[in-house]
Amino acid sequence: MPIEFINHTSAVCDEGALISLTQFVISEMGVHPDSELSISCVDEAEMTSLHIQWMNEPGPTDVLSFPMDEVKPNSAADGPGLIGDIVLCPAVADKQAELAKHSAQSEMELLTTHGLLHLLGYDHAIANEEEIMFAVQNELLVKWRNK
């Protein structure tokens, strides 16, 4: 499974763990194993720029997702596709981890899963969607951490 990981920051990001998690989620979601994905870590300035440009919202955010081929869950039979790009901001993740009282790595894993689910068509704009997406997100993280 081609997953490109680029860290444009000085933050320590566990590339191996995030790629392993991504491979697990892709498999669990029934996406073709040869589908492509990229994960980038950026600083707060870059994330702010992306957040303004693509979401028209100020300040940095924790994760942004940029889908490519509209790959959906259970689409392995359709063949491989370009899933898209996940952009993470470790500095924002660190702050959120502190508030949530868990490790920065746990936060990065949550954000990676969250971003990947967005790429697969999940959203949380309305309450019902949020409930579904967050339940799937939490189930995937528990399964991956307990494997």
ABEGO torsion letter per residue (X at the ends): XBBBBBBABABBBBAAAAAAAAAAAAAAAGBBAABBBBBBBBBAAAAAAAAAAAAGBBEBBABBBBBAAGBBBGAAAAEBBBAEBBBBBAAAAAAAAAAAGBBAAAAAAAAAAAAAAAAAGBBAABAAAAAAAAAAAAAAAAAAAAX
